[in-house]
Amino acid sequence: MKSRRIKPELHLRDHDASRGAAAYTPTTLALYDLFVLGFSNSFVWNCPSRLILDLYDQHVSPKHLDIGVGTGYFMDRCRFPASPMIALFDLKPSSLEKAARRLRRYAPTCHVGNVLQPIDIGSSGFGSIGLNYLLHCLPGDLKSKSVVFQNLKPLLKGGGVIFGSTILGCGVTHNFLAKRLMGAYNARAIFSNRSDSREDLEAGLRAHFDQCTIRITGCVALFSAKS
């Protein structure tokens, strides 16, 4: 499976969607694993990265699509079945390039696009779709963000699973650092999650899938769903 050349970033109707992605520059991506996955997950959001890795180990399939790829950290470290087919989808070419280099042994395909709009990547029938730390970066609240599940469901094969994690803004306990970072990130539109709750996440999943599970650890909801 050959990698697809990454096209320039799209001019999208929903410009707000690009505001949350704007923080993912080559410079910040170079620090992402250390600061976000190392420090912030353990000491700010109180959800160690090993728990998210466990989620990947539990759900990844031989044909996997990852949305909002970050640095590709979890796909690099999780236990894929032999010779997986992997597709990467993100608004930022810099994130795709970083993740694709890290996962080059799998020759992933790369796709630039907005998950808030209908998705056509020329492929479907994925056994798993990952959404790690994506929803809290999207504009709006979880009621409006649930369009993501509507857009991704046609790409899943029967019995396929969608899974991921998101930082919640309400209904969970935020320590001092979490309150400060939440405020700063929301003020800069890096996050849009002040009103994001477990209840709205569950409602969004149940509107499109027959089964769903949600586990709260610290400020983070770890979820999975399938029809």
C-alpha positions in Angstrom: 0.0 0.0 0.0 1.8 3.1 -1.2 1.7 6.5 0.5 -0.3 9.2 -1.2 1.4 12.6 -1.7 0.0 15.1 0.8 -1.8 18.0 -0.9 -1.7 21.6 0.3 -4.1 22.4 3.1 -7.7 22.9 1.9 -9.6 26.1 2.0 -12.7 24.9 3.9 -16.0 26.6 4.4 -15.8 26.0 8.2 -12.8 28.2 8.9 -13.3 27.7 12.7 -12.3 24.0 12.3 -8.8 25.2 11.2 -8.4 27.2 14.4 -8.1 24.2 16.6 -5.7 22.6 14.1 -3.5 25.7 13.8 -1.5 24.8 16.9 -0.1 21.7 15.2 2.9 23.3 13.6 6.2 21.5 13.0 7.6 23.2 16.1 4.8 22.2 18.4 4.6 18.7 17.0 8.3 18.3 17.9 7.3 18.9 21.5 4.0 17.1 21.5 5.0 13.7 22.7 7.0 15.2 25.6 4.6 17.9 26.7 1.1 16.5 25.9 1.6 12.8 26.0 4.2 12.8 28.7 3.5 15.7 31.1 0.0 16.9 30.4 -1.7 13.5 30.3 -0.2 12.4 33.6 -0.2 15.6 35.6 -2.8 17.9 34.0 -5.6 15.7 32.6 -4.8 12.8 34.9 -5.1 10.2 32.2 -1.7 8.5 31.6 -0.9 7.9 27.9 -0.7 4.1 28.5 -4.4 4.0 29.0 -4.9 5.5 25.5 -2.4 3.0 24.2 -4.4 0.3 25.8 -7.5 1.6 23.9 -5.6 1.3 20.6 -4.3 -2.2 21.4 -7.9 -3.3 22.2 -9.5 -1.9 19.0 -7.1 -1.5 16.1 -7.9 -3.8 13.1 -6.1 -4.9 10.0 -7.7 -2.0 8.1 -7.5 1.2 10.2 -8.4 4.8 9.7 -7.0 7.4 12.1 -8.6 10.9 12.3 -6.6 13.8 13.8 -3.3 11.9 13.8 -1.1 14.1 16.0 2.4 12.7 15.8 1.3 9.1 15.2 2.6 8.1 18.6 -0.1 5.6 19.5 -0.2 3.9 16.1 3.6 3.6 16.2 3.4 1.8 19.6 0.2 -0.2 19.5 -0.1 -3.8 18.5 -1.5 -3.9 14.9 -2.3 -7.2 13.3 0.3 -8.3 10.7 0.6 -6.1 7.6 -2.1 -3.6 8.4 -3.6 -1.2 5.9 -3.6 2.3 7.5 -5.1 5.5 6.3 -4.4 8.9 8.0 -6.8 11.8 7.8 -6.1 15.3 9.2 -6.7 19.0 8.5 -3.0 19.7 8.8 -0.4 18.5 6.3 2.3 18.9 9.0 0.6 16.4 11.2 0.1 14.0 8.3 3.8 14.3 7.3 5.0 13.7 10.9 2.8 10.7 11.4 3.5 9.2 8.0 7.2 9.4 8.5 6.8 7.6 11.9 4.6 4.9 10.4 6.5 4.5 7.1 7.0 0.8 7.7 3.3 0.5 7.2 3.2 2.7 4.1 0.0 4.6 5.2 -2.1 6.7 2.8 -2.6 10.3 3.7 -5.7 12.5 3.3 -6.2 16.2 4.0 -9.8 17.1 5.0 -12.3 18.4 7.5 -14.0 15.8 9.6 -17.0 18.1 10.1 -17.9 17.7 6.4 -18.8 14.6 4.4 -15.7 12.5 3.8 -14.7 10.7 0.6 -11.2 9.3 0.7 -11.8 6.7 -2.0 -11.9 3.8 0.5 -14.2 2.3 3.1 -14.7 -0.9 4.9 -12.4 0.0 7.8 -12.5 -2.3 10.8 -11.5 0.5 13.1 -11.5 4.3 13.2 -9.5 6.1 15.8 -10.3 9.6 17.1 -7.7 10.4 19.7 -7.8 13.9 21.3 -9.8 15.3 18.3 -13.3 16.2 19.6 -12.2 18.8 22.1 -10.3 20.6 19.3 -13.3 21.0 17.1 -15.6 24.1 17.2 -19.0 24.0 18.8 -20.3 21.7 21.6 -20.6 17.9 21.6 -24.2 18.1 20.3 -23.0 19.7 17.1 -19.7 17.8 16.9 -21.6 14.5 16.8 -21.8 15.1 13.0 -18.3 13.6 13.1 -19.9 10.2 13.9 -22.4 10.6 11.1 -19.6 11.4 8.6 -17.4 8.5 9.7 -20.0 5.7 10.1 -20.2 5.0 6.3 -16.5 4.3 6.3 -16.8 1.5 8.8 -17.5 -2.1 7.8 -20.2 -4.1 9.5 -19.1 -4.7 13.1 -16.4 -2.2 12.8 -15.5 0.0 15.8 -15.0 3.7 16.3 -12.9 4.6 19.3 -11.0 7.4 20.9 -10.5 9.9 23.7 -11.5 13.5 24.4 -10.9 16.0 27.2 -14.2 17.0 28.9 -14.9 20.5 30.0 -17.7 19.8 32.6 -18.9 17.0 34.8 -15.3 16.0 35.7 -12.8 17.2 38.2 -10.1 19.6 36.9 -7.0 20.3 39.0 -5.3 23.7 39.2 -3.2 23.1 36.1 -6.1 21.7 34.1 -8.2 24.8 34.9 -5.4 27.1 33.8 -4.7 25.2 30.5 -8.4 24.7 29.7 -8.9 28.4 30.1 -5.9 29.3 28.0 -6.6 26.8 25.2 -10.3 27.7 25.0 -9.5 31.4 24.8 -7.2 30.8 21.9 -9.7 28.3 20.2 -7.2 25.5 20.4 -9.8 23.8 22.5 -13.6 24.3 22.3 -14.8 22.0 25.1 -16.0 24.2 28.0 -19.5 22.5 27.8 -18.4 19.1 26.6 -19.9 16.4 28.9 -20.1 12.7 29.2 -23.8 12.9 28.7 -23.5 14.7 25.4 -20.8 12.4 24.2 -22.9 9.4 24.9 -26.0 10.9 23.2 -23.9 11.6 20.1 -22.6 8.1 20.0 -26.0 6.5 20.6 -27.6 8.6 17.9 -25.4 6.7 15.3 -24.3 3.4 16.9 -26.1 0.6 18.7 -23.5 0.0 21.3 -21.1 2.3 23.1 -18.9 2.4 26.1 -17.4 5.4 27.9 -14.8 5.3 30.6 -13.8 8.5 32.5 -10.3 8.8 33.7 -9.4 12.2 35.2 -10.6 14.8 32.7 -10.6 12.4 29.8 -13.4 10.2 28.3 -12.2 7.0 26.6 -14.9 5.7 24.3 -15.8 3.1 21.7 -18.9 2.3 19.7 -20.1 0.0 17.0 -23.4 -0.9 15.3 
